[in-house]
Amino acid sequence: MGRHDNRLSMKMRRRKSQKKLKARLKRKSAEKRAVKAPAATAKTRASKKAAPKE
């Protein structure tokens, strides 16, 4: 790498890709939780509503 070379070093490429990977994983897990949460609450609400009727 020369004096005025502004290309990313291998270390910085690795760090950037790791950051992107972690962000992607975090986003996917958050989406999964968002999908799971309403379904779970809907089931608990339904069971609570069904219990007093019986």
PQR file with spaces between the fields and no chain letter, atoms N, CA, C, O and H, PARSE charges and radii, in Angstrom:
ATOM       1  N    MET     1       0.849   -1.173    0.000 -0.4000 1.5000
ATOM       2  CA   MET     1       0.000    0.000    0.000 -0.0000 2.0000
ATOM       3  C    MET     1       0.900    1.243    0.000  0.5500 1.7000
ATOM       4  O    MET     1       1.780    1.397    0.847 -0.5500 1.4000
ATOM       5  N    GLY     2       0.654    2.108   -0.960 -0.4000 1.5000
ATOM       6  CA   GLY     2       1.484    3.297   -1.113 -0.0000 2.0000
ATOM       7  C    GLY     2       1.074    4.425   -0.179  0.5500 1.7000
ATOM       8  O    GLY     2       0.140    4.301    0.614 -0.5500 1.4000
ATOM       9  H    GLY     2      -0.062    1.984   -1.648  0.4000 1.0000
ATOM      10  N    ARG     3       1.781    5.497   -0.295 -0.4000 1.5000
ATOM      11  CA   ARG     3       1.568    6.643    0.595 -0.0000 2.0000
ATOM      12  C    ARG     3       0.181    7.263    0.430  0.5500 1.7000
ATOM      13  O    ARG     3      -0.476    7.597    1.415 -0.5500 1.4000
ATOM      14  H    ARG     3       2.540    5.598   -0.939  0.4000 1.0000
ATOM      15  N    HIS     4      -0.258    7.416   -0.819 -0.4000 1.5000
ATOM      16  CA   HIS     4      -1.572    8.039   -1.068 -0.0000 2.0000
ATOM      17  C    HIS     4      -2.616    6.997   -1.467  0.5500 1.7000
ATOM      18  O    HIS     4      -3.598    7.320   -2.136 -0.5500 1.4000
ATOM      19  H    HIS     4       0.276    7.144   -1.620  0.4000 1.0000
ATOM      20  N    ASP     5      -2.404    5.772   -1.063 -0.4000 1.5000
ATOM      21  CA   ASP     5      -3.318    4.693   -1.439 -0.0000 2.0000
ATOM      22  C    ASP     5      -4.467    4.659   -0.436  0.5500 1.7000
ATOM      23  O    ASP     5      -4.251    4.357    0.738 -0.5500 1.4000
ATOM      24  H    ASP     5      -1.607    5.510   -0.520  0.4000 1.0000
ATOM      25  N    ASN     6      -5.677    4.962   -0.880 -0.4000 1.5000
ATOM      26  CA   ASN     6      -6.812    5.003    0.051 -0.0000 2.0000
ATOM      27  C    ASN     6      -7.703    3.774   -0.045  0.5500 1.7000
ATOM      28  O    ASN     6      -8.823    3.772    0.466 -0.5500 1.4000
ATOM      29  H    ASN     6      -5.853    5.207   -1.834  0.4000 1.0000
ATOM      30  N    ARG     7      -7.205    2.730   -0.699 -0.4000 1.5000
ATOM      31  CA   ARG     7      -7.987    1.495   -0.739 -0.0000 2.0000
ATOM      32  C    ARG     7      -8.032    0.893    0.662  0.5500 1.7000
ATOM      33  O    ARG     7      -7.145    1.131    1.482 -0.5500 1.4000
ATOM      34  H    ARG     7      -6.295    2.732   -1.114  0.4000 1.0000
ATOM      35  N    LEU     8      -9.051    0.130    0.917 -0.4000 1.5000
ATOM      36  CA   LEU     8      -9.181   -0.474    2.239 -0.0000 2.0000
ATOM      37  C    LEU     8      -8.172   -1.602    2.411  0.5500 1.7000
ATOM      38  O    LEU     8      -7.923   -2.378    1.488 -0.5500 1.4000
ATOM      39  H    LEU     8      -9.772   -0.063    0.251  0.4000 1.0000
ATOM      40  N    SER     9      -7.607   -1.676    3.581 -0.4000 1.5000
ATOM      41  CA   SER     9      -6.691   -2.770    3.899 -0.0000 2.0000
ATOM      42  C    SER     9      -7.535   -4.026    4.139  0.5500 1.7000
ATOM      43  O    SER     9      -8.753   -3.951    4.300 -0.5500 1.4000
ATOM      44  H    SER     9      -7.809   -1.045    4.330  0.4000 1.0000
ATOM      45  N    MET    10      -6.876   -5.156    4.159 -0.4000 1.5000
ATOM      46  CA   MET    10      -7.566   -6.422    4.401 -0.0000 2.0000
ATOM      47  C    MET    10      -8.269   -6.384    5.759  0.5500 1.7000
ATOM      48  O    MET    10      -9.386   -6.878    5.909 -0.5500 1.4000
ATOM      49  H    MET    10      -5.887   -5.217    4.028  0.4000 1.0000
ATOM      50  N    LYS    11      -7.596   -5.792    6.738 -0.4000 1.5000
ATOM      51  CA   LYS    11      -8.159   -5.701    8.086 -0.0000 2.0000
ATOM      52  C    LYS    11      -9.461   -4.909    8.075  0.5500 1.7000
ATOM      53  O    LYS    11     -10.446   -5.323    8.686 -0.5500 1.4000
ATOM      54  H    LYS    11      -6.688   -5.390    6.616  0.4000 1.0000
ATOM      55  N    MET    12      -9.469   -3.774    7.385 -0.4000 1.5000
ATOM      56  CA   MET    12     -10.671   -2.942    7.347 -0.0000 2.0000
ATOM      57  C    MET    12     -11.792   -3.613    6.562  0.5500 1.7000
ATOM      58  O    MET    12     -12.965   -3.483    6.914 -0.5500 1.4000
ATOM      59  H    MET    12      -8.669   -3.437    6.889  0.4000 1.0000
ATOM      60  N    ARG    13     -11.433   -4.334    5.497 -0.4000 1.5000
ATOM      61  CA   ARG    13     -12.464   -5.079    4.749 -0.0000 2.0000
ATOM      62  C    ARG    13     -13.109   -6.112    5.654  0.5500 1.7000
ATOM      63  O    ARG    13     -14.329   -6.274    5.666 -0.5500 1.4000
ATOM      64  H    ARG    13     -10.480   -4.440    5.211  0.4000 1.0000
ATOM      65  N    ARG    14     -12.274   -6.810    6.413 -0.4000 1.5000
ATOM      66  CA   ARG    14     -12.778   -7.832    7.332 -0.0000 2.0000
ATOM      67  C    ARG    14     -13.701   -7.212    8.365  0.5500 1.7000
ATOM      68  O    ARG    14     -14.772   -7.747    8.651 -0.5500 1.4000
ATOM      69  H    ARG    14     -11.283   -6.679    6.404  0.4000 1.0000
ATOM      70  N    ARG    15     -13.287   -6.088    8.923 -0.4000 1.5000
ATOM      71  CA   ARG    15     -14.100   -5.418    9.944 -0.0000 2.0000
ATOM      72  C    ARG    15     -15.433   -4.951    9.378  0.5500 1.7000
ATOM      73  O    ARG    15     -16.473   -5.096   10.021 -0.5500 1.4000
ATOM      74  H    ARG    15     -12.416   -5.653    8.690  0.4000 1.0000
ATOM      75  N    LYS    16     -15.399   -4.386    8.163 -0.4000 1.5000
ATOM      76  CA   LYS    16     -16.638   -3.903    7.545 -0.0000 2.0000
ATOM      77  C    LYS    16     -17.591   -5.051    7.261  0.5500 1.7000
ATOM      78  O    LYS    16     -18.789   -4.956    7.529 -0.5500 1.4000
ATOM      79  H    LYS    16     -14.554   -4.268    7.641  0.4000 1.0000
ATOM      80  N    SER    17     -17.049   -6.141    6.715 -0.4000 1.5000
ATOM      81  CA   SER    17     -17.917   -7.269    6.381 -0.0000 2.0000
ATOM      82  C    SER    17     -18.486   -7.906    7.645  0.5500 1.7000
ATOM      83  O    SER    17     -19.634   -8.351    7.652 -0.5500 1.4000
ATOM      84  H    SER    17     -16.076   -6.218    6.498  0.4000 1.0000
ATOM      85  N    GLN    18     -17.692   -7.951    8.711 -0.4000 1.5000
ATOM      86  CA   GLN    18     -18.164   -8.506    9.984 -0.0000 2.0000
ATOM      87  C    GLN    18     -19.297   -7.648   10.536  0.5500 1.7000
ATOM      88  O    GLN    18     -20.283   -8.168   11.059 -0.5500 1.4000
ATOM      89  H    GLN    18     -16.759   -7.590    8.705  0.4000 1.0000
ATOM      90  N    LYS    19     -19.151   -6.338   10.416 -0.4000 1.5000
ATOM      91  CA   LYS    19     -20.167   -5.402   10.894 -0.0000 2.0000
ATOM      92  C    LYS    19     -21.468   -5.595   10.121  0.5500 1.7000
ATOM      93  O    LYS    19     -22.552   -5.612   10.705 -0.5500 1.4000
ATOM      94  H    LYS    19     -18.350   -5.915    9.991  0.4000 1.0000
ATOM      95  N    LYS    20     -21.349   -5.737    8.808 -0.4000 1.5000
ATOM      96  CA   LYS    20     -22.537   -5.950    7.972 -0.0000 2.0000
ATOM      97  C    LYS    20     -23.207   -7.279    8.311  0.5500 1.7000
ATOM      98  O    LYS    20     -24.433   -7.365    8.383 -0.5500 1.4000
ATOM      99  H    LYS    20     -20.469   -5.723    8.334  0.4000 1.0000
ATOM     100  N    LEU    21     -22.395   -8.312    8.517 -0.4000 1.5000
ATOM     101  CA   LEU    21     -22.926   -9.624    8.848 -0.0000 2.0000
ATOM     102  C    LEU    21     -23.706   -9.573   10.164  0.5500 1.7000
ATOM     103  O    LEU    21     -24.818  -10.094   10.255 -0.5500 1.4000
ATOM     104  H    LEU    21     -21.399   -8.243    8.458  0.4000 1.0000
ATOM     105  N    LYS    22     -23.118   -8.947   11.173 -0.4000 1.5000
ATOM     106  CA   LYS    22     -23.781   -8.862   12.477 -0.0000 2.0000
ATOM     107  C    LYS    22     -25.066   -8.051   12.395  0.5500 1.7000
ATOM     108  O    LYS    22     -26.059   -8.394   13.037 -0.5500 1.4000
ATOM     109  H    LYS    22     -22.215   -8.524   11.099  0.4000 1.0000
ATOM     110  N    ALA    23     -25.051   -6.976   11.609 -0.4000 1.5000
ATOM     111  CA   ALA    23     -26.249   -6.152   11.432 -0.0000 2.0000
ATOM     112  C    ALA    23     -27.351   -6.963   10.752  0.5500 1.7000
ATOM     113  O    ALA    23     -28.524   -6.873   11.117 -0.5500 1.4000
ATOM     114  H    ALA    23     -24.244   -6.698   11.088  0.4000 1.0000
ATOM     115  N    ARG    24     -26.951   -7.757    9.756 -0.4000 1.5000
ATOM     116  CA   ARG    24     -27.916   -8.581    9.027 -0.0000 2.0000
ATOM     117  C    ARG    24     -28.532   -9.619    9.958  0.5500 1.7000
ATOM     118  O    ARG    24     -29.747   -9.816    9.951 -0.5500 1.4000
ATOM     119  H    ARG    24     -25.999   -7.831    9.460  0.4000 1.0000
ATOM     120  N    LEU    25     -27.705  -10.279   10.755 -0.4000 1.5000
ATOM     121  CA   LEU    25     -28.210  -11.279   11.696 -0.0000 2.0000
ATOM     122  C    LEU    25     -29.139  -10.659   12.726  0.5500 1.7000
ATOM     123  O    LEU    25     -30.179  -11.226   13.059 -0.5500 1.4000
ATOM     124  H    LEU    25     -26.718  -10.119   10.760  0.4000 1.0000
ATOM     125  N    LYS    26     -28.757   -9.490   13.226 -0.4000 1.5000
ATOM     126  CA   LYS    26     -29.562   -8.792   14.219 -0.0000 2.0000
ATOM     127  C    LYS    26     -30.927   -8.427   13.641  0.5500 1.7000
ATOM     128  O    LYS    26     -31.955   -8.596   14.297 -0.5500 1.4000
ATOM     129  H    LYS    26     -27.913   -9.029   12.955  0.4000 1.0000
ATOM     130  N    ARG    27     -30.926   -7.925   12.408 -0.4000 1.5000
ATOM     131  CA   ARG    27     -32.173   -7.533   11.748 -0.0000 2.0000
ATOM     132  C    ARG    27     -33.068   -8.748   11.531  0.5500 1.7000
ATOM     133  O    ARG    27     -34.277   -8.679   11.755 -0.5500 1.4000
ATOM     134  H    ARG    27     -30.091   -7.788   11.875  0.4000 1.0000
ATOM     135  N    LYS    28     -32.475   -9.868   11.094 -0.4000 1.5000
ATOM     136  CA   LYS    28     -33.274  -11.072   10.856 -0.0000 2.0000
ATOM     137  C    LYS    28     -33.879  -11.607   12.146  0.5500 1.7000
ATOM     138  O    LYS    28     -35.033  -12.034   12.163 -0.5500 1.4000
ATOM     139  H    LYS    28     -31.493   -9.924   10.912  0.4000 1.0000
ATOM     140  N    SER    29     -33.098  -11.585   13.232 -0.4000 1.5000
ATOM     141  CA   SER    29     -33.626  -12.085   14.501 -0.0000 2.0000
ATOM     142  C    SER    29     -34.734  -11.175   15.011  0.5500 1.7000
ATOM     143  O    SER    29     -35.703  -11.649   15.603 -0.5500 1.4000
ATOM     144  H    SER    29     -32.160  -11.238   13.218  0.4000 1.0000
ATOM     145  N    ALA    30     -34.598   -9.874   14.786 -0.4000 1.5000
ATOM     146  CA   ALA    30     -35.635   -8.929   15.196 -0.0000 2.0000
ATOM     147  C    ALA    30     -36.916   -9.174   14.403  0.5500 1.7000
ATOM     148  O    ALA    30     -38.016   -9.099   14.951 -0.5500 1.4000
ATOM     149  H    ALA    30     -33.810   -9.489   14.305  0.4000 1.0000
ATOM     150  N    GLU    31     -36.769   -9.467   13.112 -0.4000 1.5000
ATOM     151  CA   GLU    31     -37.943   -9.755   12.285 -0.0000 2.0000
ATOM     152  C    GLU    31     -38.635  -11.026   12.757  0.5500 1.7000
ATOM     153  O    GLU    31     -39.863  -11.085   12.815 -0.5500 1.4000
ATOM     154  H    GLU    31     -35.876   -9.528   12.667  0.4000 1.0000
ATOM     155  N    LYS    32     -37.849  -12.041   13.093 -0.4000 1.5000
ATOM     156  CA   LYS    32     -38.425  -13.293   13.581 -0.0000 2.0000
ATOM     157  C    LYS    32     -39.209  -13.054   14.862  0.5500 1.7000
ATOM     158  O    LYS    32     -40.314  -13.570   15.033 -0.5500 1.4000
ATOM     159  H    LYS    32     -36.851  -11.993   13.046  0.4000 1.0000
ATOM     160  N    ARG    33     -38.618  -12.252   15.776 -0.4000 1.5000
ATOM     161  CA   ARG    33     -39.297  -11.951   17.034 -0.0000 2.0000
ATOM     162  C    ARG    33     -40.581  -11.185   16.778  0.5500 1.7000
ATOM     163  O    ARG    33     -41.588  -11.426   17.444 -0.5500 1.4000
ATOM     164  H    ARG    33     -37.721  -11.833   15.637  0.4000 1.0000
ATOM     165  N    ALA    34     -40.563  -10.270   15.828 -0.4000 1.5000
ATOM     166  CA   ALA    34     -41.751   -9.469   15.515 -0.0000 2.0000
ATOM     167  C    ALA    34     -42.855  -10.361   14.960  0.5500 1.7000
ATOM     168  O    ALA    34     -44.033  -10.137   15.239 -0.5500 1.4000
ATOM     169  H    ALA    34     -39.745  -10.074   15.286  0.4000 1.0000
ATOM     170  N    VAL    35     -42.488  -11.358   14.186 -0.4000 1.5000
ATOM     171  CA   VAL    35     -43.475  -12.282   13.625 -0.0000 2.0000
ATOM     172  C    VAL    35     -44.007  -13.211   14.707  0.5500 1.7000
ATOM     173  O    VAL    35     -45.207  -13.477   14.765 -0.5500 1.4000
ATOM     174  H    VAL    35     -41.532  -11.540   13.959  0.4000 1.0000
ATOM     175  N    LYS    36     -43.119  -13.705   15.561 -0.4000 1.5000
ATOM     176  CA   LYS    36     -43.530  -14.629   16.622 -0.0000 2.0000
ATOM     177  C    LYS    36     -44.410  -13.956   17.666  0.5500 1.7000
ATOM     178  O    LYS    36     -45.415  -14.529   18.084 -0.5500 1.4000
ATOM     179  H    LYS    36     -42.144  -13.489   15.514  0.4000 1.0000
ATOM     180  N    ALA    37     -44.053  -12.762   18.091 -0.4000 1.5000
ATOM     181  CA   ALA    37     -44.731  -12.093   19.197 -0.0000 2.0000
ATOM     182  C    ALA    37     -46.237  -11.934   18.992  0.5500 1.7000
ATOM     183  O    ALA    37     -46.998  -12.339   19.872 -0.5500 1.4000
ATOM     184  H    ALA    37     -43.236  -12.296   17.752  0.4000 1.0000
ATOM     185  N    PRO    38     -46.709  -11.367   17.880 -0.5600 1.5000
ATOM     186  CA   PRO    38     -48.163  -11.216   17.714  0.2800 2.0000
ATOM     187  C    PRO    38     -48.890  -12.551   17.703  0.5500 1.7000
ATOM     188  O    PRO    38     -49.990  -12.660   18.245 -0.5500 1.4000
ATOM     189  N    ALA    39     -48.293  -13.564   17.095 -0.4000 1.5000
ATOM     190  CA   ALA    39     -48.932  -14.882   17.040 -0.0000 2.0000
ATOM     191  C    ALA    39     -49.060  -15.451   18.454  0.5500 1.7000
ATOM     192  O    ALA    39     -50.100  -16.004   18.810 -0.5500 1.4000
ATOM     193  H    ALA    39     -47.400  -13.475   16.654  0.4000 1.0000
ATOM     194  N    ALA    40     -48.029  -15.318   19.239 -0.4000 1.5000
ATOM     195  CA   ALA    40     -48.048  -15.844   20.602 -0.0000 2.0000
ATOM     196  C    ALA    40     -49.072  -15.101   21.453  0.5500 1.7000
ATOM     197  O    ALA    40     -49.813  -15.724   22.212 -0.5500 1.4000
ATOM     198  H    ALA    40     -47.184  -14.868   18.950  0.4000 1.0000
ATOM     199  N    THR    41     -49.119  -13.790   21.334 -0.4000 1.5000
ATOM     200  CA   THR    41     -50.083  -13.024   22.123 -0.0000 2.0000
ATOM     201  C    THR    41     -51.510  -13.322   21.677  0.5500 1.7000
ATOM     202  O    THR    41     -52.429  -13.349   22.497 -0.5500 1.4000
ATOM     203  H    THR    41     -48.517  -13.284   20.717  0.4000 1.0000
ATOM     204  N    ALA    42     -51.691  -13.542   20.394 -0.4000 1.5000
ATOM     205  CA   ALA    42     -53.028  -13.857   19.888 -0.0000 2.0000
ATOM     206  C    ALA    42     -53.497  -15.190   20.460  0.5500 1.7000
ATOM     207  O    ALA    42     -54.663  -15.338   20.827 -0.5500 1.4000
ATOM     208  H    ALA    42     -50.945  -13.520   19.728  0.4000 1.0000
ATOM     209  N    LYS    43     -52.592  -16.157   20.535 -0.4000 1.5000
ATOM     210  CA   LYS    43     -52.952  -17.460   21.087 -0.0000 2.0000
ATOM     211  C    LYS    43     -53.307  -17.346   22.568  0.5500 1.7000
ATOM     212  O    LYS    43     -54.289  -17.933   23.022 -0.5500 1.4000
ATOM     213  H    LYS    43     -51.645  -16.037   20.237  0.4000 1.0000
ATOM     214  N    THR    44     -52.511  -16.592   23.317 -0.4000 1.5000
ATOM     215  CA   THR    44     -52.790  -16.471   24.752 -0.0000 2.0000
ATOM     216  C    THR    44     -54.093  -15.725   24.971  0.5500 1.7000
ATOM     217  O    THR    44     -54.874  -16.076   25.856 -0.5500 1.4000
ATOM     218  H    THR    44     -51.713  -16.115   22.949  0.4000 1.0000
ATOM     219  N    ARG    45     -54.327  -14.712   24.177 -0.4000 1.5000
ATOM     220  CA   ARG    45     -55.592  -13.959   24.309 -0.0000 2.0000
ATOM     221  C    ARG    45     -56.773  -14.861   23.992  0.5500 1.7000
ATOM     222  O    ARG    45     -57.782  -14.847   24.698 -0.5500 1.4000
ATOM     223  H    ARG    45     -53.693  -14.427   23.458  0.4000 1.0000
ATOM     224  N    ALA    46     -56.646  -15.645   22.930 -0.4000 1.5000
ATOM     225  CA   ALA    46     -57.735  -16.534   22.538 -0.0000 2.0000
ATOM     226  C    ALA    46     -58.024  -17.555   23.627  0.5500 1.7000
ATOM     227  O    ALA    46     -59.180  -17.840   23.941 -0.5500 1.4000
ATOM     228  H    ALA    46     -55.826  -15.657   22.357  0.4000 1.0000
ATOM     229  N    SER    47     -56.958  -18.100   24.198 -0.4000 1.5000
ATOM     230  CA   SER    47     -57.171  -19.117   25.250 -0.0000 2.0000
ATOM     231  C    SER    47     -57.798  -18.475   26.490  0.5500 1.7000
ATOM     232  O    SER    47     -58.629  -19.104   27.147 -0.5500 1.4000
ATOM     233  H    SER    47     -56.019  -17.869   23.943  0.4000 1.0000
ATOM     234  N    LYS    48     -57.429  -17.266   26.817 -0.4000 1.5000
ATOM     235  CA   LYS    48     -58.004  -16.581   27.977 -0.0000 2.0000
ATOM     236  C    LYS    48     -59.487  -16.267   27.737  0.5500 1.7000
ATOM     237  O    LYS    48     -60.315  -16.384   28.640 -0.5500 1.4000
ATOM     238  H    LYS    48     -56.755  -16.755   26.284  0.4000 1.0000
ATOM     239  N    LYS    49     -59.794  -15.872   26.519 -0.4000 1.5000
ATOM     240  CA   LYS    49     -61.195  -15.569   26.193 -0.0000 2.0000
ATOM     241  C    LYS    49     -62.039  -16.832   26.191  0.5500 1.7000
ATOM     242  O    LYS    49     -63.190  -16.823   26.625 -0.5500 1.4000
ATOM     243  H    LYS    49     -59.120  -15.777   25.785  0.4000 1.0000
ATOM     244  N    ALA    50     -61.450  -17.930   25.694 -0.4000 1.5000
ATOM     245  CA   ALA    50     -62.174  -19.190   25.606 -0.0000 2.0000
ATOM     246  C    ALA    50     -62.424  -19.784   27.001  0.5500 1.7000
ATOM     247  O    ALA    50     -63.458  -20.414   27.224 -0.5500 1.4000
ATOM     248  H    ALA    50     -60.515  -17.937   25.341  0.4000 1.0000
ATOM     249  N    ALA    51     -61.497  -19.590   27.929 -0.4000 1.5000
ATOM     250  CA   ALA    51     -61.610  -20.189   29.263 -0.0000 2.0000
ATOM     251  C    ALA    51     -62.839  -19.697   30.029  0.5500 1.7000
ATOM     252  O    ALA    51     -63.553  -20.541   30.569 -0.5500 1.4000
ATOM     253  H    ALA    51     -60.657  -19.079   27.748  0.4000 1.0000
ATOM     254  N    PRO    52     -63.146  -18.386   30.121 -0.5600 1.5000
ATOM     255  CA   PRO    52     -64.314  -17.965   30.885  0.2800 2.0000
ATOM     256  C    PRO    52     -65.645  -18.417   30.282  0.5500 1.7000
ATOM     257  O    PRO    52     -66.609  -18.628   31.017 -0.5500 1.4000
ATOM     258  N    LYS    53     -65.711  -18.566   28.969 -0.4000 1.5000
ATOM     259  CA   LYS    53     -66.950  -18.985   28.324 -0.0000 2.0000
ATOM     260  C    LYS    53     -67.336  -20.407   28.705  0.5500 1.7000
ATOM     261  O    LYS    53     -68.519  -20.728   28.823 -0.5500 1.4000
ATOM     262  H    LYS    53     -64.928  -18.394   28.372  0.4000 1.0000
ATOM     263  N    GLU    54     -66.330  -21.257   28.896 -0.4000 1.5000
ATOM     264  CA   GLU    54     -66.627  -22.681   29.162 -0.0000 2.0000
ATOM     265  C    GLU    54     -67.061  -22.945   30.550  0.5500 1.7000
ATOM     266  O    GLU    54     -67.339  -24.091   30.902 -0.5500 1.4000
ATOM     267  H    GLU    54     -65.369  -20.997   28.801  0.4000 1.0000
